[in-house]
Amino acid sequence: MGGEIEVVEEPIAGASEAGVAENQTSPAPAQDPDKTPSPCLNCGAPLTGAYCAACGQAAHLHRSLLALGHDILHGAFHFEGKIWRTLPELLWHPGRLTRRYINGERVRFVSPMALFLFAVFLMFAVFAFKGGALGGEGTLLEQIASGPADWKRGTERAMDITEQRIELLREEREKPQLTSERRAEIDRQIAELQSARTVMDALSRGDVARIAELTAARAPQNATDAKPPAADQQEEKGFSWPPRNSLLARQLDALEHNQELLLYKLKTNGYKFSWALIPLSVPFLWVLFFWRRDIKLYDHAVFVTYSISFMMLLVVLLSLAASAGVSGAFWGTALVVVPPIHMYRQLREAYGLSRFGAWVRLFLLLIAISIVLSVFMVLLFVIGALD
């Protein structure tokens, strides 16, 4: 319109130049050359964020008991999410978990060995307080806490067993068809058992002086205590393992007369050497896939470690269920049915097998497991005897 006047606002002189100059002369705080980045307290590298780019340690560290409790929970259970992503996969898709970990998804899940160690720790803790897998008598800690009364009862039971063995040997000695050598051997065994019974009686009464006297009497006093050469020659006839009079033979004989000690040693050594199940199992699994170039021994080790971890956690869960009063028909059925199904699913998903191929390998794997467990128990028995 002719009557309208157009107003044009002129910029204030120097305003735009000042703004440009301010933008050019005011760097971002992170780029301030006068401010030196604080170093990482772990490796000394300059910190550029919430975590060190060199070692990964957090830039801000807490020094409080609450932070210490957080570290304990994180180290044991990975509450940040790893354990909750790992356990469902281990339960429903064990083969997929195995394959994902092998293929490189490491940060998302708990590593096989960490989960294995956690399962061993949990099993030891549960059984120590509960008294053994799926029920049973009190643990060693409970027996110690119960005081001298239980110790005395245990010694008396050992004396009763020793007396029974003496009676059996005496009955065998009365058989007319025995050779003179066998009768002499029986007499020697009876004498040793009677000496052991005397020591047990002194232990049950707490007679320290009597124990010292018996120990001194057992030491050979002269050359007559040694066996005659004829006896040595008789023993050398024929092969026996372990060798007679060896340390292992004497330990095995002692464990044979003290079954409670044998069970205790098997239990404690089972916890300490449970890791041996992994190297014992890997060769058998390799045999099932030795022709496949795409599968390495590392893959089998991951498979075995995750599988054993699941079995341990299953035993712990069923043991707690048994303690809570759940029917034995339930947890007994689960103990028999769940492991084969779990191994079948893990085999099929981890190695990409067909249904038939998975079932065949499951059958062979169950045979291998029985062999591994037998070898493992023999190793525990020998270690317990030598300990």
Residue pairs with C-beta under 8 A, 6 or more apart in sequence:
27 33
29 35
30 48
36 46
37 46
37 47
37 48
38 46
38 47
38 59
39 45
39 46
39 47
40 46
40 47
40 52
40 54
40 55
40 57
40 59
41 57
41 61
42 52
42 55
42 57
43 52
43 54
43 55
43 57
45 52
45 53
45 54
45 55
47 59
49 59
50 58
50 59
50 60
51 57
51 58
51 59
52 58
52 59
61 67
73 79
74 80
76 118
77 83
77 118
78 86
78 110
82 108
82 109
82 110
83 110
85 108
85 109
86 97
86 109
86 110
86 115
89 96
89 97
89 100
89 109
90 97
90 115
90 306
90 309
90 310
91 310
93 345
93 349
94 306
94 307
94 310
94 342
94 345
94 346
94 349
94 350
95 345
95 346
95 347
95 348
95 349
95 350
95 351
96 349
96 350
97 109
97 306
98 299
98 302
98 303
98 306
98 346
98 349
98 350
99 349
99 350
100 108
100 109
101 109
101 111
101 112
101 302
101 306
102 298
102 299
102 302
102 350
110 118
112 301
112 302
112 305
112 306
112 309
113 305
115 305
115 306
115 309
116 275
116 278
116 305
116 308
116 309
116 312
118 309
119 308
119 309
119 312
119 313
119 316
120 271
120 274
120 312
122 312
122 313
122 316
123 271
123 312
123 315
123 316
124 271
126 316
126 319
126 320
127 133
127 139
127 267
127 319
128 139
128 141
129 139
130 139
130 319
130 320
130 323
131 137
131 138
131 139
131 142
132 139
132 267
133 315
133 319
134 315
134 318
134 319
134 322
134 331
134 335
135 319
135 322
135 323
138 146
140 264
143 150
143 151
143 154
152 204
154 260
155 200
155 203
155 204
156 204
158 200
158 257
158 258
159 197
159 200
159 201
159 204
161 257
162 193
162 196
162 197
162 200
162 257
163 197
165 193
165 257
166 190
166 193
166 194
166 197
169 186
169 189
169 190
169 193
170 190
172 178
172 186
173 183
173 186
173 187
173 190
178 186
181 234
195 214
195 218
196 257
198 214
199 211
199 214
202 210
202 211
202 214
203 211
220 226
235 244
242 248
242 249
242 252
243 249
247 386
248 382
248 385
248 386
251 385
251 386
252 385
254 261
255 261
255 262
255 265
255 384
255 385
256 262
262 381
262 384
265 380
265 383
265 384
265 387
266 377
266 380
266 381
266 384
269 380
269 383
269 384
269 387
270 380
273 379
273 380
273 383
276 376
276 379
277 304
277 308
277 372
277 376
278 301
278 304
278 305
278 308
280 372
280 375
280 376
281 304
281 308
281 368
281 369
281 372
282 297
282 300
282 301
282 304
284 365
284 368
284 371
284 372
285 300
285 303
285 304
285 365
285 368
286 297
286 300
288 361
288 364
288 365
289 295
289 300
289 351
292 351
295 351
299 350
303 346
303 350
306 346
307 342
307 343
307 346
310 342
311 339
311 342
314 334
314 335
314 338
314 339
315 335
318 331
318 334
318 335
321 330
321 331
322 328
322 331
340 362
340 366
343 362
343 365
343 366
344 358
344 359
344 362
347 353
347 358
347 361
347 362
347 365
348 354
348 355
348 357
348 358
353 361
